[in-house]
Amino acid sequence: MTTEGRSALRLVRSDPPFRRLWTARAVSFLGDSLSLVALMVHVADTTGQALAVALLLLVGDFAPALLGPLTGVVADRFELRRVMIVCEVAQAALIAVIALGITVFPLPLILGLVALRSIAGQIFQPASRAVVPALVPDRDLEGANAAIGFGTNGGEALGPLLAALLLPLLDVRGVLLVDAATFLLSAVLLVFLPAARPPAPDERATILNDAITGLRHIAATPLLRAVGLGFIAVVACNGIDDVALVFLAKDTFDGGDAAVGLLLAAVGIGLFAGYALLSRPRLALPALLLTGFAVSSAGNLLTGFAWAVGAAFVVQATRGVGIAAMDVATNTLIQRNVPAHLLGRVFGSLYGAIGVAAALSYLGGGLLLDLTGPRTAFIVAGTGGLLTTLATAAALRNRLGPIT
């Protein structure tokens, strides 16, 4: 940072437009996690098939991520506030339709509606990241991104707990309607944001050409290329941990469901701590990014050597701190170094590719787990992430000079 920015807490408390965006995103993510739990419960109960639940997760995450370069175009072509509001209203309507027909709709129809809702969410995400520089001064970007990360991860963490409380009272339909209400509340909050229109696009370009322009900009910009490829590769190496932790807890440590839950919660706890620590970052952004890569990868490497659930919990929580650093550094670097009229496409393409990398990591990690075991899988994942960190450091040094 060139000047001292406001902390995340101070931004939320003292900046009304940013507070509305922060609240809208936190509420929206809370609703997302609520409905995901409810839908997983419904699909599992009505089909009794793990494959059906896997398909639900696939259409909710992986499939929309493939459209990242295209969904980012929407954020660059239209006024950002309007894009976000339309996306939230569309998601509310689709979730309401699913809720009202949940007992009679066949699984393919439910999956189709979930896919449409996820595409609307995929359009919302780059728009919500691209609007941040229009709401806060440049010096406050790190604190703003840390605050948003804290709020959205808080919503995702609280959602399953709230779903566990609400499902016995409201059943699946009621919980889905609560989710629809959170989207509408988010839309209302976003109405009061100031308008943030990007520079007018070339109206002669097609959506596909616009998407290609965004990809070419990433490929032609050494900084973005290094950051993007590094982030994607780190996720591809380390995304295995969600799967591997289950087997580590049960098979390696001979633990039960409580041990699984504890280890899966560790990264979330680390994320909370990380975003709180990064509310006023002290490192230069490239150094923060590389620290995040290294800490998150070392967390998996050391998990492979952990001797007990407690030790694995500590290093996985530390890994969460590293992931928070990666997120804040990446978002801020993009917001500071990409022209406003390309922000949506760059964010959409990058985070879409990250979603694909995570899905591929699940598949490859599953094969690695079957062939070796949890310890080896974690060691391989962490080692790959650390090697990626070194390669990214070299690429950034060539672009920026010495990194401090």
C-alpha positions in Angstrom: 0.0 0.0 0.0 1.2 3.5 -0.7 -0.9 5.1 2.1 -2.5 3.8 5.2 -6.0 2.6 4.6 -8.9 2.0 6.9 -9.3 -1.3 8.7 -12.0 -3.7 7.6 -14.1 -3.0 10.7 -13.8 0.7 10.3 -14.9 0.5 6.7 -18.0 -1.5 7.5 -18.9 0.9 10.4 -18.1 4.2 8.7 -18.8 3.8 5.0 -22.6 3.3 4.3 -22.3 2.3 0.6 -19.7 -0.3 1.3 -21.6 -1.5 4.4 -24.6 -2.2 2.2 -22.5 -4.2 -0.3 -20.9 -6.1 2.6 -24.2 -6.9 4.2 -25.8 -7.9 0.9 -23.0 -10.3 0.1 -22.9 -11.8 3.6 -26.7 -12.3 3.7 -26.7 -13.8 0.2 -23.9 -16.3 1.0 -25.8 -17.3 4.2 -28.8 -18.1 2.1 -26.7 -20.0 -0.4 -25.3 -22.3 2.2 -28.8 -22.7 3.8 -30.4 -23.9 0.5 -27.4 -26.1 -0.4 -27.9 -28.1 2.9 -31.6 -28.3 2.3 -31.3 -29.5 -1.2 -28.7 -32.0 -0.3 -30.9 -33.4 2.4 -33.9 -33.5 0.0 -32.0 -35.2 -2.9 -30.4 -37.7 -0.5 -33.7 -38.6 1.1 -35.7 -38.9 -2.1 -33.1 -40.8 -4.2 -30.9 -42.5 -1.7 -28.1 -42.2 -4.2 -24.7 -40.5 -3.6 -24.5 -39.9 -7.3 -27.5 -37.7 -7.2 -26.0 -35.6 -4.5 -22.8 -35.4 -6.5 -24.7 -34.2 -9.6 -26.4 -31.5 -7.4 -22.9 -30.2 -6.4 -21.7 -30.5 -10.0 -24.4 -28.3 -11.5 -24.2 -25.9 -8.6 -20.4 -25.3 -8.8 -18.5 -26.9 -11.6 -20.8 -26.4 -14.6 -21.4 -22.6 -14.0 -17.6 -22.1 -13.5 -17.1 -23.2 -17.1 -19.0 -20.1 -18.1 -16.8 -17.7 -16.2 -15.4 -15.9 -19.2 -18.9 -15.3 -20.6 -20.6 -14.4 -17.3 -17.9 -11.8 -16.7 -18.9 -10.0 -19.9 -22.3 -9.1 -18.4 -20.6 -7.2 -15.6 -18.5 -5.2 -18.1 -21.4 -4.5 -20.5 -24.0 -3.2 -18.0 -24.2 -1.0 -14.9 -22.8 -3.0 -12.0 -25.5 -2.2 -9.5 -28.3 -3.2 -11.9 -26.5 -6.5 -12.8 -26.2 -7.4 -9.1 -29.8 -6.6 -8.3 -31.2 -8.5 -11.3 -29.0 -11.5 -10.4 -30.3 -11.5 -6.8 -33.9 -11.2 -7.9 -33.5 -14.0 -10.4 -31.9 -16.2 -7.8 -34.8 -15.5 -5.4 -37.4 -16.4 -8.1 -35.6 -19.6 -9.0 -35.2 -20.7 -5.4 -38.9 -19.9 -4.8 -40.0 -22.0 -7.8 -37.8 -24.9 -6.5 -39.4 -24.5 -3.0 -42.9 -24.5 -4.2 -42.4 -27.5 -6.5 -40.0 -29.5 -4.4 -42.3 -32.3 -3.6 -43.5 -32.9 -7.2 -40.6 -31.8 -9.4 -38.5 -34.7 -10.8 -34.7 -34.6 -10.1 -33.7 -33.5 -13.6 -35.9 -30.4 -13.3 -34.6 -29.5 -9.9 -31.0 -29.9 -11.2 -31.9 -27.7 -14.1 -33.3 -24.9 -11.9 -30.3 -25.2 -9.6 -28.0 -24.8 -12.6 -29.9 -21.6 -13.7 -29.6 -20.2 -10.2 -25.9 -21.0 -10.1 -25.4 -19.2 -13.4 -27.1 -16.1 -12.0 -24.8 -16.4 -9.0 -21.8 -16.8 -11.4 -22.7 -13.5 -13.0 -23.2 -11.8 -9.6 -19.7 -12.7 -8.4 -17.5 -10.8 -10.8 -19.9 -7.8 -10.7 -19.7 -7.7 -6.9 -15.9 -7.8 -7.0 -15.6 -5.2 -9.8 -17.8 -2.7 -8.0 -15.6 -2.5 -4.9 -13.1 0.1 -6.4 -16.1 2.3 -7.2 -17.2 2.3 -3.5 -13.9 2.8 -1.6 -10.7 4.7 -2.2 -7.7 2.8 -3.6 -5.9 2.9 -0.2 -8.9 1.0 1.4 -9.1 -1.9 -1.1 -7.2 -4.4 1.0 -9.4 -3.7 4.0 -12.5 -3.9 1.9 -11.6 -7.2 0.4 -10.7 -8.6 3.8 -14.1 -7.4 5.2 -16.0 -9.0 2.4 -14.1 -12.2 2.8 -14.9 -12.3 6.5 -18.6 -11.6 5.9 -19.1 -14.1 3.1 -17.2 -16.9 4.8 -19.1 -16.1 8.0 -22.4 -16.6 6.0 -21.2 -19.9 4.5 -20.0 -21.1 7.9 -23.2 -20.2 9.8 -25.5 -21.5 7.0 -25.2 -25.2 7.8 -25.7 -24.6 11.5 -28.8 -22.5 10.9 -30.1 -25.1 8.4 -29.7 -27.7 11.2 -31.9 -25.6 13.4 -34.5 -24.6 10.8 -35.0 -27.9 8.9 -36.9 -29.6 11.8 -39.1 -26.5 12.1 -39.7 -25.5 8.5 -38.8 -28.6 6.5 -37.0 -28.3 3.2 -39.5 -26.0 1.5 -39.5 -23.5 4.3 -35.7 -23.3 4.4 -35.6 -22.7 0.6 -38.1 -19.9 1.0 -35.9 -18.4 3.7 -33.1 -18.5 1.2 -35.3 -16.7 -1.4 -36.0 -14.0 1.2 -32.2 -13.5 1.8 -31.8 -12.9 -2.0 -34.6 -10.3 -1.9 -33.1 -8.6 1.1 -29.8 -8.5 -0.6 -31.4 -6.9 -3.7 -33.1 -4.3 -1.6 -29.8 -3.3 0.0 -28.1 -3.1 -3.4 -30.7 -0.7 -4.6 -29.2 2.0 -2.4 -25.7 1.7 -3.8 -24.5 4.5 -5.9 -24.5 3.8 -9.6 -21.2 2.4 -10.9 -21.2 2.3 -14.7 -18.1 1.0 -16.4 -16.8 2.7 -19.6 -19.1 2.0 -22.6 -18.2 -1.2 -24.4 -17.8 -1.6 -28.1 -21.4 -2.4 -29.1 -20.2 -4.0 -32.3 -18.5 -6.8 -30.4 -20.3 -10.1 -29.7 -20.4 -11.6 -26.2 -18.0 -14.3 -27.4 -15.6 -11.7 -28.7 -15.8 -9.7 -25.5 -15.0 -12.9 -23.5 -12.0 -13.6 -25.8 -10.8 -10.0 -25.3 -10.8 -10.6 -21.5 -8.9 -13.9 -21.9 -6.4 -12.2 -24.2 -5.9 -9.4 -21.7 -5.0 -11.9 -19.0 -2.7 -13.8 -21.3 -0.9 -10.7 -22.5 -0.4 -9.1 -19.1 2.6 -10.7 -17.3 1.3 -9.8 -13.8 -2.2 -11.2 -14.4 -0.8 -14.3 -16.1 1.6 -15.0 -13.2 -1.1 -14.4 -10.5 -3.8 -16.3 -12.4 -1.7 -19.4 -13.3 -0.3 -19.5 -9.8 -3.6 -19.3 -8.1 -5.2 -21.9 -10.4 -2.2 -24.3 -10.0 -2.2 -24.0 -6.2 -5.9 -24.8 -6.1 -5.4 -27.7 -8.4 -2.8 -29.1 -6.1 -4.5 -28.4 -2.8 -8.2 -28.7 -3.5 -7.9 -32.4 -2.5 -8.0 -31.5 1.2 -11.8 -31.5 1.6 -11.9 -35.1 0.4 -8.7 -36.3 2.0 -9.6 -35.0 5.5 -12.5 -37.4 5.8 -10.2 -40.4 5.2 -7.4 -39.0 7.3 -9.7 -38.6 10.3 -11.5 -42.0 9.9 -8.8 -44.3 8.6 -5.5 -42.8 9.7 -6.5 -41.4 13.1 -9.3 -44.0 13.7 -11.6 -41.1 14.6 -15.4 -40.8 14.2 -17.7 -38.2 12.7 -16.8 -35.7 15.3 -13.1 -35.8 14.2 -14.2 -35.4 10.6 -16.3 -32.3 11.5 -13.5 -30.8 13.5 -10.9 -31.1 10.7 -13.3 -29.8 8.1 -14.1 -26.8 10.3 -10.4 -26.0 10.8 -9.9 -24.2 7.5 -13.0 -22.1 8.1 -11.8 -21.1 11.5 -8.4 -20.2 9.9 -10.2 -18.1 7.2 -11.9 -16.1 9.9 -8.6 -15.5 11.7 -6.9 -14.7 8.4 -9.4 -12.1 7.3 -9.3 -10.5 10.7 -5.5 -10.3 10.6 -5.7 -8.9 7.1 -8.1 -6.1 7.9 -5.0 -3.9 7.8 -2.4 -5.8 5.8 1.3 -5.0 6.4 2.9 -6.8 3.4 3.1 -5.6 -0.2 0.5 -7.4 -2.3 2.9 -9.7 -4.2 4.5 -10.8 -1.0 1.1 -11.3 0.6 0.1 -13.4 -2.4 3.2 -15.6 -2.2 2.9 -15.9 1.6 -0.7 -17.1 1.1 0.4 -19.7 -1.5 3.2 -21.0 0.7 1.2 -21.1 4.0 -1.8 -22.8 2.4 0.4 -25.4 0.7 2.6 -26.0 3.7 -0.6 -26.6 5.7 -1.4 -29.5 3.6 2.2 -30.8 3.5 2.4 -30.8 7.3 -1.0 -32.4 7.6 0.5 -35.4 5.9 2.9 -35.6 8.8 0.4 -34.9 11.6 0.4 -37.5 14.4 -3.1 -36.7 15.8 -6.4 -34.9 15.1 -5.3 -32.0 17.2 -2.1 -31.5 15.2 -3.9 -31.8 11.9 -6.5 -29.2 13.1 -3.7 -26.7 13.9 -2.0 -26.9 10.5 -5.3 -26.9 8.6 -6.4 -23.8 10.5 -3.1 -22.2 9.6 -3.8 -23.2 6.0 -7.0 -21.2 6.2 -5.0 -18.1 7.1 -3.0 -18.6 3.9 -6.2 -19.0 1.8 -7.4 -15.6 3.2 -4.1 -14.0 2.2 -4.4 -15.4 -1.3 -7.9 -14.1 -1.7 -7.3 -10.6 -0.5 -4.0 -10.2 -2.4 -5.5 -11.5 -5.7 -8.7 -9.4 -5.6 -6.7 -6.2 -4.7 -4.1 -6.8 -7.4 -6.7 -7.3 -10.0 -8.8 -4.2 -8.9 -5.6 -2.1 -9.0 -4.1 -3.3 -12.2 -7.0 -4.0 -14.6 -8.9 -1.3 -16.5 -12.5 -0.8 -15.1 -14.1 -2.0 -18.3 -12.3 -5.4 -18.1 -12.7 -6.1 -14.4 -15.8 -8.3 -14.8 -14.2 -10.5 -17.5 -10.9 -10.9 -15.6 -12.7 -11.8 -12.4 -15.1 -14.1 -14.1 -12.4 -15.9 -16.1 -10.0 -16.3 -13.1 -12.5 -17.5 -10.6 -14.3 -19.7 -13.1 -10.9 -21.3 -13.9 -10.3 -21.7 -10.1 -13.7 -23.5 -9.8 -12.7 -25.9 -12.6 -9.3 -26.5 -11.0 -11.0 -27.3 -7.7 -13.3 -29.8 -9.4 -10.4 -31.5 -11.2 -8.5 -31.6 -7.9 -11.4 -33.5 -6.3 -11.2 -36.1 -9.2 -7.4 -36.4 -9.3 -7.2 -36.4 -5.5 -9.7 -39.2 -5.3 -7.6 -41.3 -7.6 -4.5 -40.5 -5.6 -6.2 -41.4 -2.3 -7.3 -44.7 -3.7 -3.8 -45.5 -5.0 -1.8 -44.3 -1.9 -3.5 -43.0 1.2 -4.4 -39.8 3.0 -0.9 -39.0 4.3 0.7 -39.4 0.9 -2.0 -37.4 -0.8 -1.5 -34.5 1.5 2.3 -34.6 1.1 2.0 -34.7 -2.7 -0.6 -31.8 -2.7 1.4 -29.6 -0.4 4.7 -30.2 -2.2 3.0 -29.4 -5.5 1.6 -26.2 -4.0 5.1 -25.1 -2.7 6.7 -25.8 -6.1 4.0 -23.6 -7.7 4.8 -20.9 -5.1 8.4 -20.9 -6.2 7.5 -20.8 -9.9 5.1 -17.9 -9.2 7.7 -16.0 -7.2 10.1 -16.3 -10.1 7.5 -15.1 -12.6 6.6 -12.1 -10.4 10.2 -11.3 -9.8 10.8 -11.1 -13.5 7.8 -8.8 -13.8 8.2 -6.6 -10.7 11.8 -7.0 -9.5 12.6 -8.0 -5.9 9.5 -8.9 -3.9 9.4 -7.5 -0.3 
